[in-house]
Each structure stands twice: as structure tokens, then as C-alpha cells.
């Protein structure tokens, strides 16, 4: 299944949690958070969470927020 534009590229925050797991959040999708034992597992988990989040919004007839996050250094 091809990814829609809304889910193809999302900026995420990835950081170590207090419990030793990696936490990953999607700022453009409020409440879309996951974790994993490794960075790779955390990224795979958030990709699944993003797809489900967007699917639920679409099923409800709600609009999917754009990813308007800007990275500033």
C-alpha cells in the first residue's frame, strides 16, 4: 500500500527515556507517541503509529494535520 502525502514524511523527536527505552513523538500529530528498546525499534513502532493515527482520522472524516515542524539549530 502506497503512503499518502500526509504520512510520507513526518518529523519526529527521538530521545532516551528514563526507563532505558527510546521514546519517539510526532509533533504534528498530537498524542502520537511510541517507544522501543532500540532506535530502530522505536522508529518502526512510530511508523506504525503514524499510519494508524492517520487511518483513524480519515475514518472519522477528520482532516490530517500537515507536518509544519521546522528544525532550527
C-alpha positions as CSV (number, residue, x, y, z in Angstrom):
1,X,0.0,0.0,0.0
2,X,1.5,3.4,-1.0
3,X,1.8,6.0,1.7
4,X,-0.2,9.2,1.2
5,X,1.5,12.5,1.2
6,X,0.2,13.2,4.7
7,X,2.1,10.2,6.2
8,X,5.1,10.0,3.8
9,X,7.4,12.4,5.7
10,X,6.9,13.4,9.3
11,X,9.5,14.9,11.6
12,X,9.8,13.1,14.9
13,X,11.5,13.6,18.2
14,X,13.6,10.7,19.4
15,X,15.2,10.7,22.8
16,X,16.2,8.3,25.6
17,X,13.5,7.7,28.2
18,X,14.2,7.3,31.9
19,X,13.5,3.6,31.7
20,X,16.2,3.0,29.1
21,X,13.9,2.8,26.1
22,X,13.9,5.3,23.3
23,X,10.8,7.5,23.1
24,X,9.6,8.9,19.8
25,X,6.9,11.6,19.3
26,X,5.3,13.2,16.3
27,X,4.8,16.9,17.0
28,X,2.5,17.3,14.0
29,X,0.2,14.6,15.3
30,X,-0.7,15.4,18.9
31,X,-0.6,12.4,21.2
32,X,1.2,10.2,18.7
33,X,4.0,8.7,20.8
34,X,5.7,5.4,20.9
35,X,8.9,3.8,22.2
36,X,11.3,0.9,21.6
37,X,14.2,-0.9,23.1
38,X,16.5,0.4,20.3
39,X,16.4,3.4,18.0
40,X,15.4,1.1,15.1
41,X,12.5,-0.5,17.0
42,X,11.3,2.9,18.2
43,X,11.3,4.3,14.6
44,X,9.5,1.2,13.3
45,X,6.9,1.5,16.1
46,X,6.2,5.2,15.4
47,X,5.8,4.5,11.6
48,X,3.1,2.0,12.5
49,X,1.6,4.5,15.0
50,X,1.5,7.3,12.4
51,X,-0.2,5.1,9.9
52,X,-2.9,4.1,12.4
53,X,-3.3,7.6,13.6
54,X,-3.9,8.9,10.1
55,X,-6.2,5.9,9.3
56,X,-8.4,6.8,12.3
57,X,-8.6,10.5,11.4
58,X,-9.6,9.5,7.8
59,X,-12.2,7.0,9.1
60,X,-13.7,9.8,11.2
61,X,-13.7,12.2,8.3
62,X,-11.3,14.5,10.1
63,X,-8.5,16.3,8.3
64,X,-4.9,15.1,8.7
65,X,-2.6,17.8,10.0
66,X,0.2,18.9,7.8
67,X,3.8,18.5,9.1
68,X,4.7,22.1,9.7
69,X,7.5,21.4,12.1
70,X,10.7,23.4,11.4
71,X,14.0,22.3,12.7
72,X,16.1,25.2,14.0
73,X,19.6,24.9,15.2
